[in-house]
């Protein structure tokens, strides 16, 4: 291997670190619940925006943020600084509170966050039951989850930075309705969604959340650290409603496959991480899965996509 090749390999390893699920599963479970505490604060204060776009978090140069949250004539935001490992709360009138992110139970984290908000004059009540989690425990009672490995948390954030920039590049190819690139704390994934512009039939058995999320036809893609039958970090892509023949559509790269139980195309993160051209591989997956959804769903592609160049 030449020095240039060695430098390139080292740079890729820094940008795309290993994230084996088994080695940080407990930290992942704790961080998932912490982000739900913060996300529910935003949900409690922000007005409903179509498809629940008022609730996610966003990737920053240091971690994740709520972005400004309204509180009367004031505003505040909550940031997970996953570089210095602190939770930071700032208000529009210049006040701030922060505390260290370290081993602590969900109950202690919840109590600390709400106490810091009160000290800033922010009286907020949230529903304290986590969502999209098996066997949920109310935040104030959860003394089971309290792991925190800063190395793996930082690795996870570094991956989000890479995925965020590639998702933004993919998003820029579309001139139709498209979501921001946002981090959903319920499912703990970073996602971006394109819309055909047509209303969708109501999903059978849909609840209020699902009806709002899937009120229109979508092609959606994302990244999550694993779970739900995929015991490794992975990229996904799906169409809703799923058009006929979607599962057998030609999709690149070769490492991608259709997961019938999840109803999604899956591309293992490790395949992207080990690639000589991870950006190109991921963009190829995003584009070919979208092509399948749009072509089979008969989207008006000429009016929805940006002409190259």
Backbone torsions as a table, in degrees:
resi	resn	phi	psi	omega
1	UNK	NA	132.6	178.9
2	UNK	-76.1	165.3	178.0
3	UNK	-61.2	-38.4	179.0
4	UNK	-63.9	-44.3	178.4
5	UNK	-63.5	-38.1	179.2
6	UNK	-66.0	-41.3	177.8
7	UNK	-64.1	-41.9	179.7
8	UNK	-63.2	-41.3	179.7
9	UNK	-65.0	-40.7	178.3
10	UNK	-64.4	-42.0	179.3
11	UNK	-63.5	-40.0	178.3
12	UNK	-64.9	-40.7	180.0
13	UNK	-64.5	-34.3	177.4
14	UNK	-70.2	-40.8	-178.1
15	UNK	-76.1	-34.1	-176.0
16	UNK	-123.0	73.7	-175.9
17	UNK	-72.6	159.4	175.3
18	UNK	-66.9	144.0	179.8
19	UNK	-142.2	59.9	-179.6
20	UNK	-62.7	124.9	-173.1
21	UNK	-57.6	-42.6	-176.4
22	UNK	-62.6	-25.2	-175.4
23	UNK	-84.7	-12.0	178.5
24	UNK	-137.9	21.0	-175.3
25	UNK	-55.5	-44.5	-177.9
26	UNK	-67.7	-41.4	176.5
27	UNK	-64.0	-42.5	176.9
28	UNK	-55.9	-46.7	-178.9
29	UNK	-62.2	-39.8	179.4
30	UNK	-69.2	-48.9	-178.6
31	UNK	-61.5	-37.4	177.0
32	UNK	-56.6	-46.6	-178.8
33	UNK	-70.7	-36.5	176.2
34	UNK	-61.8	-43.3	-179.9
35	UNK	-65.3	-28.4	177.3
36	UNK	-70.0	-36.9	175.4
37	UNK	-57.2	-50.3	-177.8
38	UNK	-68.6	-42.1	179.7
39	UNK	-62.0	-37.9	179.6
40	UNK	-68.4	-27.8	174.3
41	UNK	-64.8	-44.2	176.7
42	UNK	-63.7	-43.1	179.4
43	UNK	-59.0	-39.2	-177.8
44	UNK	-67.8	-27.0	-172.6
45	UNK	-103.9	-24.3	-171.6
46	UNK	-93.1	141.9	177.0
47	UNK	-69.5	150.2	-179.5
48	UNK	-61.4	129.6	172.1
49	UNK	-117.9	148.5	-174.5
50	UNK	-47.8	138.0	176.9
51	UNK	63.7	23.3	178.0
52	UNK	65.8	31.4	-179.1
53	UNK	-72.4	-4.5	177.0
54	UNK	-84.9	-5.2	-171.9
55	UNK	-103.5	-21.0	-172.5
56	UNK	-73.1	172.8	170.1
57	UNK	-103.7	168.6	-177.0
58	UNK	-131.7	146.8	179.0
59	UNK	-72.4	137.0	175.0
60	UNK	-123.3	178.7	178.0
61	UNK	-72.2	-3.5	178.2
62	UNK	-130.1	-11.4	-177.3
63	UNK	170.2	-120.9	-179.5
64	UNK	-134.8	148.0	-179.0
65	UNK	-136.7	154.6	171.3
66	UNK	-78.0	-22.2	-162.7
67	UNK	68.9	172.1	-176.6
68	UNK	-59.8	135.6	179.7
69	UNK	-114.2	130.4	-179.3
70	UNK	-71.5	143.2	173.2
71	UNK	-147.9	88.6	-172.7
72	UNK	62.3	-130.4	178.1
73	UNK	-86.9	-1.9	178.0
74	UNK	-99.0	173.1	172.1
75	UNK	-142.6	155.1	175.3
76	UNK	-146.3	160.9	174.2
77	UNK	-141.1	154.6	-179.7
78	UNK	-121.9	127.6	-178.2
79	UNK	-119.6	133.8	165.0
80	UNK	-88.7	105.6	173.7
81	UNK	-85.0	102.1	-175.7
82	UNK	-95.8	13.4	172.2
83	UNK	-99.4	-53.1	174.7
84	UNK	-93.6	-2.7	175.8
85	UNK	58.5	64.9	175.8
86	UNK	-139.2	151.9	168.3
87	UNK	-100.0	127.6	-174.8
88	UNK	-122.0	127.9	175.6
89	UNK	-115.7	125.0	-179.6
90	UNK	-127.0	146.1	178.4
91	UNK	-116.0	161.2	-178.1
92	UNK	-71.3	-12.1	176.9
93	UNK	-99.3	16.9	170.2
94	UNK	93.3	-1.5	179.5
95	UNK	-84.8	157.3	-179.3
96	UNK	-155.3	151.6	172.1
97	UNK	-137.7	151.2	175.4
98	UNK	-155.6	158.7	173.8
99	UNK	-152.7	162.0	-174.3
100	UNK	-73.0	140.1	168.8
101	UNK	-90.3	114.2	-176.5
102	UNK	-156.3	-176.3	179.6
103	UNK	-58.2	115.6	175.1
104	UNK	-162.6	148.5	-178.0
105	UNK	-70.2	162.0	175.6
106	UNK	-60.9	-38.6	178.9
107	UNK	-60.6	-44.5	179.6
108	UNK	-67.3	-40.1	178.3
109	UNK	-61.6	-47.2	179.5
110	UNK	-58.8	-46.3	179.8
111	UNK	-62.3	-42.0	-179.4
112	UNK	-64.9	-45.4	-179.2
113	UNK	-61.3	-48.9	-176.6
114	UNK	-66.3	-35.0	176.6
115	UNK	-65.8	-41.3	178.8
116	UNK	-66.6	-37.9	176.6
117	UNK	-61.6	-45.1	179.7
118	UNK	-61.3	-37.0	-180.0
119	UNK	-66.0	-21.3	177.2
120	UNK	-94.4	7.1	179.7
121	UNK	78.3	24.7	-178.2
122	UNK	-112.0	100.8	-179.9
123	UNK	-95.9	107.4	-173.5
124	UNK	-133.5	136.8	176.1
125	UNK	-115.7	138.5	178.8
126	UNK	-129.9	159.2	169.7
127	UNK	-76.7	120.8	-166.6
128	UNK	-92.2	9.4	178.2
129	UNK	-91.7	122.3	178.1
130	UNK	-63.9	156.3	-177.2
131	UNK	-119.5	160.0	177.4
132	UNK	56.0	31.9	-180.0
133	UNK	-132.2	134.4	177.9
134	UNK	-69.3	141.1	177.4
135	UNK	50.3	58.9	-176.6
136	UNK	-67.2	148.5	175.8
137	UNK	-123.7	132.4	178.7
138	UNK	-54.5	142.2	-175.3
139	UNK	-52.4	-46.5	-174.5
140	UNK	-68.7	-14.4	-178.7
141	UNK	-108.8	-3.0	-172.5
142	UNK	-86.2	96.2	173.6
143	UNK	-108.2	14.1	179.3
144	UNK	-88.1	-35.1	-176.4
145	UNK	-105.0	118.1	-177.6
146	UNK	-157.0	18.0	-179.6
147	UNK	-80.6	151.1	175.6
148	UNK	-157.5	107.3	175.9
149	UNK	-105.7	105.1	-174.1
150	UNK	-61.5	-30.9	-179.7
151	UNK	-63.9	-47.5	-178.9
152	UNK	-71.7	-34.0	175.0
153	UNK	-61.8	-42.7	179.6
154	UNK	-66.8	-38.9	176.3
155	UNK	-59.9	-45.8	-179.9
156	UNK	-58.1	-46.0	179.4
157	UNK	-63.3	-40.6	179.1
158	UNK	-60.7	-37.9	176.1
159	UNK	-65.2	-43.6	179.1
160	UNK	-58.1	-36.8	178.6
161	UNK	-61.1	-44.7	179.7
162	UNK	-66.6	-45.9	-178.4
163	UNK	-64.5	-40.4	180.0
164	UNK	-58.6	-45.8	-177.0
165	UNK	-68.5	-35.7	179.3
166	UNK	-72.9	-39.2	176.2
167	UNK	-62.7	-37.3	178.0
168	UNK	-64.5	-41.8	177.0
169	UNK	-61.9	-41.2	177.9
170	UNK	-66.4	-41.6	178.7
171	UNK	-59.3	-35.8	-175.5
172	UNK	-67.7	-15.4	179.5
173	UNK	-78.3	-5.2	-170.7
174	UNK	-117.8	128.8	178.8
175	UNK	-105.2	-5.8	173.4
176	UNK	-76.4	-172.6	178.0
177	UNK	-64.3	128.9	-178.8
178	UNK	-147.8	142.5	-178.5
179	UNK	-74.0	163.3	163.3
180	UNK	-63.9	166.5	168.5
181	UNK	-83.8	114.4	-172.6
182	UNK	-139.6	157.0	-175.5
183	UNK	-103.7	112.5	179.4
184	UNK	-86.9	115.3	-176.3
185	UNK	-74.7	-16.7	176.0
186	UNK	-67.9	-54.6	-179.8
187	UNK	-93.0	-6.7	176.4
188	UNK	60.3	49.5	179.6
189	UNK	-138.1	153.9	175.3
190	UNK	-97.5	127.1	-170.7
191	UNK	-141.4	158.1	170.2
192	UNK	-143.4	141.3	-171.2
193	UNK	-131.4	131.5	174.2
194	UNK	-102.1	149.4	-176.6
195	UNK	-122.1	140.4	178.2
196	UNK	-74.5	-23.5	-174.6
197	UNK	99.3	-3.5	-179.8
198	UNK	-107.0	146.1	174.4
199	UNK	-67.1	151.4	-179.3
200	UNK	-111.0	150.6	174.2
201	UNK	-64.7	150.9	179.1
202	UNK	-66.0	132.3	178.2
203	UNK	-65.3	138.9	176.3
204	UNK	-58.0	130.3	178.7
205	UNK	74.0	13.1	-177.1
206	UNK	-65.8	138.7	172.9
207	UNK	-94.3	-174.7	-177.0
208	UNK	-60.3	-39.7	-179.1
209	UNK	-65.4	-48.5	-177.0
210	UNK	-66.7	-39.5	178.8
211	UNK	-60.0	-41.4	179.3
212	UNK	-70.3	-41.2	-176.6
213	UNK	-66.8	-37.5	-173.0
214	UNK	-118.0	40.9	178.4
215	UNK	-73.2	-17.9	-179.0
216	UNK	-132.8	158.9	-179.6
217	UNK	-64.5	136.2	-176.6
218	UNK	-138.3	155.7	162.1
219	UNK	-123.5	116.8	-171.4
220	UNK	-125.1	145.0	178.8
221	UNK	-137.8	159.4	-178.5
222	UNK	-170.4	-177.6	177.4
223	UNK	-134.6	135.8	172.2
224	UNK	-146.0	157.4	-169.5
225	UNK	-76.6	-0.9	178.0
226	UNK	119.8	167.9	-175.7
227	UNK	118.7	-179.6	178.2
228	UNK	55.6	39.4	177.8
229	UNK	92.6	-6.2	175.1
230	UNK	-116.7	102.3	-172.2
231	UNK	-90.2	45.9	176.2
232	UNK	-163.4	157.6	176.2
233	UNK	-64.1	145.8	-173.9
234	UNK	-157.8	158.0	168.3
235	UNK	-96.9	150.7	179.9
236	UNK	-137.1	161.5	174.1
237	UNK	-154.5	136.1	-180.0
238	UNK	-147.0	165.0	174.8
239	UNK	-121.1	140.7	176.5
240	UNK	-139.5	120.0	-4.0
241	UNK	-69.0	151.6	-178.4
242	UNK	-77.5	121.8	-179.7
243	UNK	-73.5	158.0	176.3
244	UNK	-56.4	144.2	177.1
245	UNK	71.7	3.6	178.7
246	UNK	-57.4	-44.2	-177.2
247	UNK	-61.1	-24.1	-177.6
248	UNK	-103.6	9.2	-179.2
249	UNK	-67.0	147.5	177.9
250	UNK	-70.8	123.0	-176.7
251	UNK	-132.0	141.9	176.5
252	UNK	-110.3	159.0	-7.2
253	UNK	-79.2	-176.2	-176.4
254	UNK	-63.3	-23.3	-179.6
255	UNK	-73.7	-13.4	-178.6
256	UNK	-78.1	149.8	178.5
257	UNK	-152.6	160.9	177.9
258	UNK	-93.4	125.9	179.5
259	UNK	-99.1	107.2	-172.1
260	UNK	-66.6	-36.3	-179.8
261	UNK	-66.2	-38.6	179.8
262	UNK	-85.8	-19.9	-177.3
263	UNK	68.8	37.6	-175.5
264	UNK	-143.5	151.2	164.9
265	UNK	-78.6	140.8	-177.4
266	UNK	-124.4	136.2	171.2
267	UNK	-126.4	111.5	-179.0
268	UNK	-57.6	135.9	177.9
269	UNK	-57.1	-37.3	-176.4
270	UNK	-61.9	-32.8	177.7
271	UNK	-64.8	-40.3	177.5
272	UNK	-68.5	-44.3	-178.3
273	UNK	-59.7	-38.0	-176.7
274	UNK	-86.2	-6.2	-177.7
275	UNK	-71.4	149.3	173.4
276	UNK	-72.5	-18.6	-179.8
277	UNK	-137.7	72.8	-175.1
278	UNK	-60.8	-38.1	179.7
279	UNK	-60.6	-48.4	-177.9
280	UNK	-64.7	-40.6	179.9
281	UNK	-62.8	-46.1	-178.2
282	UNK	-66.6	-43.3	177.8
283	UNK	-61.9	-35.1	177.3
284	UNK	-64.0	-42.2	177.2
285	UNK	-63.1	-46.6	-179.5
286	UNK	-61.8	-42.8	-176.3
287	UNK	-70.5	-45.3	-175.3
288	UNK	-71.7	-31.4	175.8
289	UNK	-72.4	-36.9	173.4
290	UNK	-64.4	-43.5	178.1
291	UNK	-54.2	-42.9	-179.7
292	UNK	-62.7	-46.2	-179.5
293	UNK	-64.2	-45.6	-175.3
294	UNK	-72.2	-41.8	-178.8
295	UNK	-69.7	-47.5	-178.5
296	UNK	-71.6	-27.0	178.0
297	UNK	-89.4	0.1	176.9
298	UNK	58.8	48.1	174.8
299	UNK	-72.2	153.4	175.6
300	UNK	-83.3	74.7	-169.1
301	UNK	-63.1	-34.5	-177.0
302	UNK	-60.5	-30.8	-179.2
303	UNK	-94.2	-5.3	-174.3
304	UNK	-107.8	-17.9	-172.3
305	UNK	-114.0	146.0	179.4
306	UNK	-79.1	133.2	177.0
307	UNK	-68.8	131.0	-177.8
308	UNK	-57.3	133.1	177.3
309	UNK	84.4	NA	NA
